[in-house]
Amino acid sequence: MNSTAAMAGKTPRWMRLVLLAAALYNIAWAIWTVFWPSSMFSIAGMDLPRYPFLWQGIGMIVGVFGLGYVIAATNPFRHWLIVLLGLLGKLFGPVGLLLTIGNTGPTTAFALTLIVSDVVWWVPFGLIVYGALQNAQSEIADGAPEFESVDAALQKARTTCCLSLNDLSHQSPVLLVFLRHFGCTFCMEALSDLARDRERIQAGGTRIVLIHMSSNERATEVVRSYGLYGIDHVSDRSRRLYRAFGFTRGSLGQVLGPSVWWRALQAMIRGGHGVGELEGDGFQMPGLVLISEGQVVRRFVHRTAGERPDYVAFSTAALSEIKTA
C-alpha cells in the first residue's frame, strides 16, 4: 500500500462525508446565486443588489470551492490545504458581509443564511485541519527514539556526504539549518535566502548542512531546484536531531497565529513562495545551530514559524565567539 492510500485509510469517514456535504451545498448555492442573483435578497427582505453580476461572481467562486471540497473528500488529510482555505473563507466571509450591510445589521433571514453557509462548518473543518497536522506528526513519530544527548545525535547523524555531523564539525564550523516541511512557505523562503547568502556564509569558512523530515531523494530534488547544488543534508524523519537540540513542536499560535499568516502572505506576494504538500510534522518548529569541534557554539530558536533569521549575521556572530573562546 502506498503512502497516499495508507493516509486515506486513516481518515475518519465523517470527514469525507462532511466535505461531500459541503461540496453539494456550495455547488447548489452557486447555481442558485448565478441563475437567480436577486432571489436571496428578496427572501431576506433586503434591497436588491445594484450590480447583480458581482453577486453572481461570488456565487461562481463558491462553486469552485465546492469542486475543491469534492477533491478534498477523496483524501482529507492529503488535501488539508483546500480545507484550510475553505475554513478561512468561512471565517472571514461573514465578517466582510456583515461590515457591508450597514449599521442596522442583517435581517434574520440573512443571518440564518450566514450560519448555514459558514458558521456550521467552522468546527468540522477545523477538526479536519487539526487532524491532518496530527496525522502527519504521528506518522513520523512511529518508532521515534527516546531523547538523546547532542553528542550522541551528532555522532549518529550522517549527511549525504556519508560523514557524521561530529566529523564535519572537526573539519570546519557547521551551520545546521533545521527546516520545517518542504511544503511550508517559510521553508521555501529559507532555501531561497540560503541560496542568496550561501557565498557569504561559506566565505567565513562555515559549511551549511540542512536538516529535514523528508527522504534524502526528495530533499536533493528540492534543494537543487533552489540552486543549492552540493549542499549536504540530513534526513531526520523521526526528529532525533530536532529533539536533541531542543527544537520542539510549536503551539497553534506559533504555527497558525495571525502574525504567521501575515508573514506567509508577505512571503507569497513579495517572495513568490507558494504552499506545497505537507511533508513531515506541520507543527515542528525550525531553528539554527552552529557547531564546531563537536560543540554547540550558538543557537537560534524561532519564536514563530514565520520568523526570518539573518543567516549571515548569525554565522558571523558565531564565528566571532569561536575566535574569542
N, C-alpha and C positions, 0 to 999 in steps of 0.2 A: 504493500500500500504506500503510495507516495505521500509526501507531507501535506499536500492540499487535501487529499481525501481523509487523512488522519485528522486534520483540523476540523473538517466538516463533520466528521463523526462525533467530535466532542461538543459540537454546538447544540445547545438545548433546542428542542423542537419548537418551543414557544417563540424563540427569537425569529425563526423563519416565518412562522405564522403571523407575527406582528408586522414584519416587513412586507409580507404579501398583502396584509390588510391595509397597511399604509399606502402601498402601491396602488391598490384598487381605489382607495379613497382619493388619492391625488389625481389619478387619471380621470375619474368620474368628475371631480371638482373642476379639472381643467376643461373637460368637454363642455360642462355647464357654463363656465365663465366665457369661453371662446365663442360659443354659439348664442348664448343669452346673457350678454355682459351686464345688462341693467336689471335683470330679474332679482338678484340678491339684494340690491339696494331698495327695490320696490317692496320686497318682503320685509326688510328691516325697517321700513318707514323712513328711509333717508333720501336725501336729494340724489337724483340720478347723476352719474359721473359726466362731467363736461366732455371728457375725451375718452370714450369707451374703449378705444383701441389700446390705451395704456393698460386698462384693466384686463383686456384680452391678452396683452403681452405677459402680464403677471401670471395669468392662467396657463400660458404655454410653458413658462418657467416651472410652475408647479407640476405640470405634466412630465417635464423632463426629469424632475426629481422622482416622480412615480416610476419611471423606467429605471432610474438608478436603484430604487428600492427592490425592483424585481431582480436586478443583478446581485445586489447585496444579499437577498434572501437565499441565493444558491450557496453562499458560504459567508455568514455574517462576520465571523472572526477575520477572514481573509480580506473582506471588503469593508472593514470597520471605518475607513475614512469617509466612505459615502454616508454611512450612518451618522458620523460626527458632523459632517457638513449639513445633513438634514436636521440634526439636533440644534445646531447653531441658527439655522434659518427659523426653526420653530421657537427659539428663544428670543431672537431679535425681531422677527417679523411682527409679532403682536405689539411690541414696543413702538415700532415705527408707525404702524397703523393707528394706534391709539393717539400718537402725537399729532397725526394729520387730521383727526376727526374734529377737534375743536375743544373748547373748554367744557362743553356740556357732556362730553364723553359719548361712547357708543350707545345705541339703543340696546334693549335687552336681547333682541333677536341677533343683532350683530355680535354682541358679546358672547352669545352661545355659539356662534359660528367660530369665533376665535378659540373657544375652549375645545370644540370638536376638532378643528383643523390643526391646532398647535399644542395646547396645554396638556391634553390627554396623552400625548406622545412623549412628553419630557422624561418621565420615569422609565418606560421600557427602552427608549433609545439610549438614555444614559446608562442603563444596566448593560445594554449590548456593548457599548464602547468600553465600559469598565471591564466587562467580561473578556473582551478581546485583548486588552492590555494584560489582564491577569493570566490569560491563557498563554500569551507569549512568554511571560515570565516563568510560568510553571514548566513549560516545555524545556527551557534551557536549564531550569533548576533541578530537573530529574537527575539524580546521581551526582549532584554538586558536592564537592569535598567540604570538609569542615574548614573553619577559618585556620589559616596557617600564617606563619611569620613572613615578613618581607624577604628575609634571607632565603627561606625555603622556596618562596614563589619565584624569586629571581633565578635560582638555580634550576628550577624545573621548566620554566617558560622558555620555549625555543622559538626563535624567529625564523623567517623564511630563508635566512642565510645559514640556518642549521646551528648557529651558536646560541648559547643561553644568554639571557639579558645580563647576567652577572659577568660572563666573559666579555661581552661587548663593553660593559661599563669600565673594565680594566684596560680597554684599548683607547677609549675616549669617553668624554661625558655623553650621556644618552638622554635625549628628551623623549619621555614616554607621553604620548598623546592618547588619552583614554576617550574614545569616541562613543557617541550614542549609536543607535542602529542606523544602518545606511539609508533607510527611508526617511530619516529625520532631516528637516530643513536645515537645522543648525549643524548637523554632521556634514552636509554638503557645503555649507558656508565655511566650516572649519577646514575642510580639504582644499577649498579654494584659497583661503587665507594662507595655508601652509605652502601651496604651490607658489603663491606670490612671495612669501617670506623665506622660502627654502634656502636660497643662496646666502642670505644674510645670516641665517641661523648656522648654517654649515661653515660659513667663513670664520666663525669663532671656534671651530673645532668640534662642534656638537653634532651628534648623529641623531636623526629623527627615527623613532620607531612608533608605529601606530598599534594600538590595542583595540580590538573589535570583537563583536559577538557573532560574526558570520563565518562561513568557511573561508579557508585561505584562497581558494579559487575565485570565489565571489569578491573577496577583498582586493585581490590582484586586479581583477577586471575594473572595479570601481576606482581604485587609486590611479590606474593608468589613464582612465577617462579624464582625470584632472591633471594629467601631465606629470604625475609623481612617479616617474619611472625609477626603479632601483631603490625605492623606499622599503625598508624592512617592516614587517608587521607580524603580529601575533594573534592567532585565533584563540579567544578566551570565552567560549560558549558557556562554560559553567561559571564564569565570572570569578575565577580563582584570584586573578590579579586585581580586579576591581575591589574585591573584598579585602584582600591583603593590604592594599594601600588606602583603605578606608573610604572608597567611593561607593556610597550607598545608593539605595533606591530612593528617589525623590518623593515628596508629598504631592498631592494633587495640585496644590498651588504652585509648587516648583516646576511642575511639568506642563500644566494646563491653565495656569493662572492668567489674569488679564494682561500683565506685563509681558508674559511669554507670548501670548497671541499677538500683541503689538509688535514685538521684536520679530516674530515669524512673518508678519505682513511686510515689515521693512526688508527682511532678508529675501522675500519673494519678489517684491516690487523693485527694490534698488539693486539687489544682487542677482536676481533671476534664478534663485534657487527654489526648486519645487518640493513636492512631497512624494515619497515613494512607499513601497510596501514595507510594512513593519517587519524588521528582521532582528529578532532579539527581544530584550526586555524594554518595553516602552517607557518604563519608569526609571531605568538606570540613568544615573547622573554621570556626566563626563568629568574630566579633570586633567591636570598636567602634573608630571613629576620629572625632575631632573636628577639622575643618579650618576655617581662617579665612584669608581673603586668599590662597587658593591654597596654604596651608602646613599641614602636619600639626602640630597643637598637642598632641594627646595620643592615645595608642593603648592599647587593652586587648586582650590576647591570651589566649584561653581555654586553660587547661591541659588540660581535658577538654571533651567535647561537652556535659556536664551542668552545667558551671559557670554560675552565675546571677549576672550582674553587677548592680550598683545603678546604673541609668541616670541617676537624678537626681544621685547623688553624683559620678559620672563627669563629667557635664556641668558641674556646679558647679565642680569642681576644674579642669576645662579652661578655663572662663571666667575663673577666678582667674588662671591662667597668662597668659591674653591681656592682662588688665588690668595685670599686673605686668611684662609684657615691655617 
